[in-house]
Amino acid sequence: MGTVTHVFQIDPNTKKNWVPTSKHAVTVSYFYDSTRNVYRIISLDGSKAIINSTITPNMTFTKTSQKFGQWADSRANTVYGLGFSSEHHLSKFAEKFQEFKEAARLAKEKSQEKMELTSTPSQESAGGDIQSPLTPESINGTDDERATPEVTQNSEPRAEPTQNALPFTHSSTISKHWEAELATLKGNNAKLTAALLESTANVKQWKQQLAAYQEEAERLHKRVTELECVSSQANAVHTHKTELNQTIQELESTLKKKEEEIEGLKQEINNARELQAQRDSLTQKLQEVEIRNKDLEGQLSDLEQRLEKSQNEQEAFRNNLKTLLEILDGKIFELTELRDNLAKLIECS
């Protein structure tokens, strides 16, 4: 889980203007790289990594406005900017940045202390622990962030739609909802793919180590047989044999653990395939919604044309009625004059 923001990078040519790195808001997360003992800020747009910044003790996250912050990455030779949906989310990200910066400083100091204390290179033992791959330490986003991942930095209020446009607005809302779901699935799929690739590489390394362990076990068995042939060193051979048996048991236990880890990785691969199927289903639904939106747009256009035609007909009817009223007024005036003339004639006669 991470913080949903709009990601920008400084223009490498002007060093002044901000250039957006994605068309919509994406998830920005903190990760701990245990293999290199460093902390990173990661963001994926589909399968493309738009942020992969290693946190150093010298880095500083600067708030440049109520909803915007930035930091400089000297290794990547760039400046990253993040646009948040609220000041609260910006403050929360800045606090996490300070925490991981302090953790990076402590990790660097410990590493330097180990380098000073170690005068000769240390040798890895045959039964040593294998380090785990990347472990995410993300900022917990709010429910509003997960529900509306495409909130822009400066959103303008939209006018209320008319009754004729209600079906089109409703379909647009459904379309945006499916697009948000699809973007979330793409991000999760990309993260799982990266983790599976790294885990596959670790599995190959573990298999090589297990093969070396098996060769060492066979060599130790041969050595035990040779020592048993020497009668004068029977006690020493017995002690050494016990130690070798313990080593073999430890190697077998390690092998069993690695097999269990391989099974877990296979299960993760199956989960990734299920996510892929869900993404395909959502894509198909989104296409259906888009087709329906086009039909509704056609209906809305037809209604607008019919309304305009009706208004024109009403205007023509009003003009005709006005003309008829003017003619009627003239006839009434003429009848009035005729009545007055008849009345005068009657009086004269």
N, C-alpha and C positions, 0 to 999 in steps of 0.2 A: 504494500500500500504506500502511496506517495502523495505529494502535493501536485494538484493539477494547475499548471500555469501556462502562459504564453512565453516561448523561449526566443531570445534575440541574441545576435552576435554583432560586435562592432564591425563596421565596414573596414576591411583591411586597406583600402585605398585612401579613404578620407580620414579614417580614425575618429570620425565624429558622428556619422549617421548610424542608426540601428537597422539591422537587416533581419527580418523574421526567418527562423530556420524551419518552421512548420506552418501549414495552412490553418491549423486549429490548435487548441490547448492540448498539451501532453502531460504525462506524469513524470515528475522529477523526484528521484529517490536518492537516499544515502546508502552506500554499500561499504562493507568491510572486506578487503582483499587479504585473507589470512595467509596466502602464499607469499605475498610481498610485505605483509604487515603495514598496509597503508589504507587510508580511507578515501573513498571516491564519491563524486556526485555523478549519477548516471541518468540519462533520459533517452528513450527510444521512440522514434516515429516509424511505426511498422517494424521493419527489420533493420532500419538505419539508426545508428547511434549518433544523435545530434549533440549530446554532452557526454564527455568522458574525462572529467577533471579530477586530478589527484589533489586532495586537500593537504596543504603545507602549513606549518606554524606561521609563516609570513603572510598568508592570505588574509584579506579583509573584505567582509561583505558590507557594502554601503547602501543605505536606504536613500534613494534620490527623490522619492516622492512618497505619498501615502500608500501607493499600490505597486511601486516599482523598486527593485534592488539590483545590484550588480556586483561582480567581483572579477579580478584580473587573474588569468592563468598564464604565468610566464613560460611554462613548459609548452603549452599549446600556442603561445604567442597570440593570444586573443583576449577579449573581454566579453563575458557572458552577462546577459540581462534577463530578468524574469519579471513578467507582468502578472500580478495576482488579482484575484476577484475581490479581495477585501484587505483592509489594513491588518486585521487579525491574522490572516494567513501569512502575510509578509512578516509580521513579528514572530510568528511561530517558526517559520523557516530560518529567520536570522538567529533565533535562540539555538536551534539545532546546529546551525553552521558553527556557532561559537563553541558548542559542546564537542563537535567532531574535530574542530581545530585544536582544542585543548588536548583531546585524545591523541591526535597526530603528534603534538609536541611531546607528550609523555612517551609515546611509542618510539619517537626518534631519540629521546634521551636514554631510554632503556637499551636501544640498539647500540648507541655509542658506548654505554657502560660495558656492554658485553664485548664489544670490540676492544676496549681498553684492557679488560680482564683476561681476555684470551690471547695468549702470546703465540700459540701455534694453532693451525687449523684443526678443528674437531672432526673426528671420524664418526660417521653414522653407524649405529649398531644394526645388526641384521634384523632384529625384531623390533625396530623403532616404529613409532606411530607415524602414519601417513597423514599429512595435513588435509583438511577438508577444503573443498572449493569455496568460491565466493559465498559469503553469508550476508544477506541484505539486512540493513538496519535502517528502515525507512521511517519517514515522518508519517504519523497516522493522520490521514485526511479525514475531514468531516463527512457526514452523510450528504450534505449539500454538494460537496465537491464531487462525490462519486455519482450523484444523480445528474448533475449538470456540469460535465467536464469542459464544455465549450463556452463558458462565460467569459466575455471579452472584458478588457480593462475599463473601457469607457462605453458602456452600453446605453443606447438611447431608447426611451419608451416608445412602443409601437402603438399606432392608432387602433381603436377597437374596430373589428371587421363588421360589415353589414350582414343582414340575414342571408343574402344571396351568396356571400363568400364564406359562410360558416363551414360547409363541407371541405372546402379547400384548405382553410386554416387548420382544421382538425387533422387532415391528412398530412399537412406539413409538420405538425407536432409529432405524429406517429413516426414520420420519416426521420426527424431529428433524434427521436428516442432510439430507433434501430441503429442509426449511424453512431450514436454514443456507445451502444452495446458492442457494435462491431469494432470500434476503435479500442475499447477495453480488452476485448478478446485478442485483437492483434498484438497489443502490448504484452499481455500474459503469454501468448504463444511465442513471441520473440524472446522473452525472458527464459521460458522453459527450453527453447531451442538452444540458447546460449549455454544454459546450465547443463543440458544434456551433452552438448559438444565437449564442454570441459570435463564432464564426468566420464565420457567415453575415452578421452585422453588419459584420465587418471586410471581407468580400468586397464588400458594397455600397459601403463606403467606398473600397476599392481601385478598383472600377469607376468611381466618380465621379472619382477621381484620374486614372485612365487616360483617361477622356473629356476631362478638362482637358488632359492631356498631348497627346492627339490634336489638340485645338483649337489648342494652342500650336504643335504641329508644322506644322499647316496655315498658321497665321499666319506662322511662320518661313519656310515655303516661298514664301509670297507676298512676304515681305520680301526673300528671295534674288532673286526675279524682278525686283523693283523695283531692287535694287542692281545687277543685271546690266545694266539699261537705262542706267545712268549710266556712260558710258565714261571720264569723268575720274577715277572712283574704282574703277577695275578691280582694282587690287591689293588695296585694302581690302576690296572685295566678295569677292574670292577667299579672303582669309584668314577673313573672317566666314562665308563659305559653308562652309569646312572645319569651323569650330567648330560651325556649325548641324548639319552632317551627323553630327558626333560626338555631338551632343546627341540627334539623332534615333536613332542607333544605340543609345545608352544607354537611351532610352525604349522602343525595341523589345525590348531585352534585359530591361528591367523588366517589360514586358508579358508576355513569355514565361515569366518566373519566376512571375508571378501566375497565369497559366493553369495551370502545374504545381501550384501550391498549391491551386487550385480542384479539380483532379483528385484531389489527396490528400484534400481534404475530402469529395468524393463517395465515395471509398473508405471513409472513416470512417463515413459515413452507411450504407453497405452493411453494414459490420461491426456497427453499432448495430441494424440490422434483424435480422441473424443472432442477436444476443444476445436480441432480443425473442422470436424464434421458440424459442430454447432456454428462455427463461423460461416461455413458454406450455406447452412440453412438460413442464417440471418441475412446473408447476401441475397439469396433468392427472394426472401420476404421484402427486402428493401427494393429490389427491382419491381416486384408486384405493386408496392406502394407508389413508386415513381410512375408506373403505367396508369394507376388509378388517378394520380394527381394530374397527369396530362389530360385524361378524360374529363375530369372536373374543370380544368382550365378551359377546355373546349365548350362545355356546357355553360360556364360562366360567361364566356365571350358571346355565345348565342343569346343568352338572356339579356346581356347588355345591348346587343343590336336590336332585339325585339323591344326593349324598353325605350330605346332612342326612337324607333319607328313609331311606337305608340305616342310618345310625346309630340312628335312632328304632326301626327294625325290630329291630336287634340288641339294643337296650335292652329292648324288649318280650319278645324271646326269652329274654334272661337272667332277667327277672322270672318268666316262666312256668316256666323250668327250676328256679329257686330254689324256687318253690311246689311243684313236683313232687317235689323232693328232700325238702322238709319232710314231705309226705304219705307218701313212701316211708320216711322215718325213723320216722314214727308206726306204719306197718304192721309194720316190722321189730321195733319195740319190743313191739307187740301179739303178734306171733308168738313172740317170746322168752318173754313171760309165759305164753303158751299152752303152750309146750314145757316150761317149768318145772312148770306145773300137771299136765301129763300125766305128767311124770316122777315127781312126788309121788304121783299116783294109782297108778301102776305099783308103786311101792315099798310103798304101803299095802296093796295087794291081794296 
